[in-house]
Amino acid sequence: MKVLALEPWYGGSHRNFVDGLIQNSRHEYELVTMASRFWKWRLQGGAQTLARKSRQLIANGFRPDVILASSMVNLPAFLALARKDIGNVPVIYYLHENQLTYPLPTEEKRDLSYAYINYLSCLAADQVVFNTEFHYKEFIHALPGLLRVFPDYTHLHTVSEIRAKSRVMHLGMDLQAHARYTSTGDTQDDPPIVLWNQRWEYDKNPEAFFRLMNRLDDAGCRFRLILAGKRFEEQPSEFDVAFERYAERILHYGYAEDFEEYSRLLHRADIVVSTAVHEFFGIAMMEAIYCGCHPLLPNRLSYPELIPENLHQPLLHAPILYDTEEELFTILKEMLTGEEHPLPARTLRGIVAHLDWSVHVAQYDALIESFA
């Protein structure tokens, strides 16, 4: 089948997802993109550019059977502008994130116009797909509150309509690309390496992470740090403070632009920690787990559904999920002192191997074919 894929935020995880899908799918794709900047303008006005580019594809002979649009697409606007040329083609709307429940800094007020675009896009789509069950439930639960903000004609009944055409499909990832690299240069006598590979932003809660590491340092625990992940012009001050305190123990500091460098950092680390206050999926954690990092993750958000149930309640292995910051401190202290041991790399890889495109693409291909 022929698929028209729309991605106005062609960068980061959005780009990796759609590129991986296209490279592994048995269907034929035409990808229409825009640069990954000015996210508010992409969500508000990107539809006009996407429609113009799509109309040109149609004029050149491409006739799509299905449209796959990301959550950065203003779908009603796109369909209004392009429907004359594309006809009544079924549309799949894939939500990587949404602007209704995405957490904001405490000083920032939510602009509900962007959340309403997500809502209207769900209504306009034939199939709505969320990347995790957590994301789906959070969005559906929050929708009535959004609609009640408005004075009348709230259409609360549409929440059930969206629920009826929604499903969950985890992200596909090119995990096997990491299998080409290994860790180097460390011995059993070296202190364990704790990894941070998430975005350097408030929603990942670096304040809690460094508070944890400072407590462990004060308690005499030996460790080294890899502080990777995407950085921005304005970054949490905790990273600068940590650099001053742990300079001699930091093996890497900053974003790893090169994939090989990034993969080797993941393979080198022993433990990866998340203190996130919000996570729609958790790509960085899944990559680290595949590369052999024992994860310590909050027992909430998307994490419990991504970790097999038999690993939720540890009996013969170190814990993975934690409920409180104090529990996290205790678990990590025991791992750093050798009282607990990380899971074997083979076991860790098995946790996430099913997300590799070589396996996972079949689910997406079947979704596309369901619209034949």
RODO-564111 format. One record per residue (C-alpha): residue in one letter; x, y, z. Coordinates in steps of 0.2 Angstrom, whole numbers, plus 5000, padded with zeros to 4 digits. Layout:
N
AXYZ ...
END
This chain:
372
M500050005000 K500550184998 V500750295013 L500850485014 A501850525030 L501750695037 E503050765050 P503250945052 W504450915067 Y505750815057 G507050795071 G507550705086 S506350555091 H505050605078 R506350585064 N507050425071 F505350355072 V504750395054 D506350355046 G506450185055 L504650145050 I504950185032 Q506650095031 N505849935038 S504049935031 R503549835016 H502449975011 E502850125000 Y503050295009 E503150475003 L503750585017 V503350765019 T504350855032 M504751025039 A506251075050 S506151045068 R506051215075 F504751345081 W503551205087 K502151325091 W502151385073 R502351205066 L500751155076 Q499751315071 G500351345053 G501351195047 A499751125039 Q499851245025 T501551195020 L501251015022 A499651035011 R500651124997 K501950994997 S500750854997 R499750924983 Q501350934972 L501650744976 I499850704970 A500150814954 N501650704951 G500750544951 F500750484969 R499050424976 P499150374994 D498050245001 V498350305019 I498950455028 L500050445043 A500150615053 S501150645068 S500550745083 M501350905077 V500150905062 N498551025063 L497550885055 P495950975052 A496851125043 F497851005033 L496350905027 A495351065023 L496851125012 A497250955004 R495650865003 K495250924985 D496750834979 I496950684990 G495150634991 N494350535006 V495950445011 P495950375029 V497050455041 I498050385056 Y498550515069 Y500050455079 L500350545096 H502150555101 E501550685114 N500150805117 Q499950985122 L498650955135 T499550855148 Y501350895143 P502150965159 L502551155159 P503851245170 T502951315186 E503051495179 E502251455162 K500351455159 R499651325147 D498951395130 L497451285127 S497351325109 Y498751195106 A497851065116 Y496251105106 I497251075090 N497750895097 Y495850865101 L495150925084 S496550815076 C495950665085 L494150695080 A494750725061 A495750555061 D495050385057 Q496250305069 V497150385084 V498750295090 F499650335106 N501350275110 T500950205127 E499450155137 F500050285150 H499950425137 Y498250365131 K497450355148 E498150525153 F497550615138 I495850535138 H495650575157 A496150755154 L495050795139 P493350825148 G494250955159 L494851045143 L493151045135 R492351115151 V493451265150 F492351335136 P490651415139 D489451305128 Y489451175114 T490751085123 H490350915114 L490850805129 H490150655120 T491650665108 V492850595121 S492050425120 E492150445101 I493950475102 R494150325114 A493250205103 K494550245088 S496050245099 R497350115101 V499150095109 M500650055099 H502350075107 L503750165097 G504850065085 M506750085088 D508350045079 L509049955094 Q510149835083 A511149985078 H511849985096 A512449805095 R513949855084 Y514749935099 T515449885116 S516149965131 T518049985133 G519350035146 D518549995163 T518949855175 Q518049775190 D519049885202 D518450045194 P516950125203 P515250095194 I514650215181 V512950305183 L512150375167 W511050515164 N510550515145 Q508950615145 R508550795140 W509350925151 E507650995155 Y506451025170 D505250885166 K506650755168 N506950825185 P508850835186 E508650925203 A508150755211 F509450655202 F510950765208 R510150775225 L510250585225 M512050585219 N512550715232 R511850605246 L512750455240 D514350555238 D514150615256 A513850435262 G515550385255 C514950285239 R516150275225 F515450315208 R515850395191 L514650495180 I514150505162 L513050655159 A512450645141 G510750695133 K510150835123 R510651015130 F509851175126 E510351355127 E509451375144 Q509851225155 P509551175173 S510851255184 E511151085193 F512251025179 D513451165181 V513551135200 A513750955197 F515150985185 E516151085198 R515850955211 Y516150795201 A517350855188 E518650725190 R517350585190 I516350645175 L516850535160 H515750635148 Y514850795149 G513650855136 Y512650795120 A513550665110 E513250715092 D514050555085 F512950395086 E514450285089 E515050395103 Y513350395111 S513150205109 R514850175117 L514450285132 L512850185135 H513850025134 R515150085146 A513850135160 D513250015173 I511650095179 V510450225172 V509350325183 S507750415179 T506950545191 A505750605178 V504150695183 H503350655166 E503750535152 F502650485137 F503750345132 G505650345137 I506750315122 A508350365131 M507950235145 M507550095132 E509150125123 A510150125139 I509349955144 Y509749875127 C511549925129 G511649835146 C511249975159 H510249915174 P508850045175 L508150125191 L506450195186 P504950275194 N503550155197 R502350265187 L502250355170 S502550245155 Y503850135164 P502850005172 E502049955155 L503849945147 I504549835160 P503949655160 E502849615175 N504049475181 L505349605184 H504149725194 Q504349635211 P506149575213 L506549415222 L508249355215 H508749515206 A509049705210 P507549815209 I507049915194 L505550015199 Y505550125214 D504150215223 T504950355233 E506650455232 E507150365248 E506850195241 L507950245226 F509350305237 T509350135246 I509350035230 L510650135222 K511750135237 E511649945238 M512149935220 L513650055222 T514249955237 G514049785229 E512649725240 E511549715225 H512149675207 P511449735190 L510449615179 P511549525166 A511649615150 R510749475141 T509249495152 L509249685150 R509349675131 G507849555132 I506749685140 V506749795125 A507249685110 H505449675105 L505449855101 D506749845087 W506049885070 S506549705064 V505149635075 H504049785079 V503749845061 A502549705058 Q501249785070 Y501349945060 D501249865043 A499649775049 L498949935055 I499150015037 E498449855029 S496949865040 F496350015029 A496549925013 
END
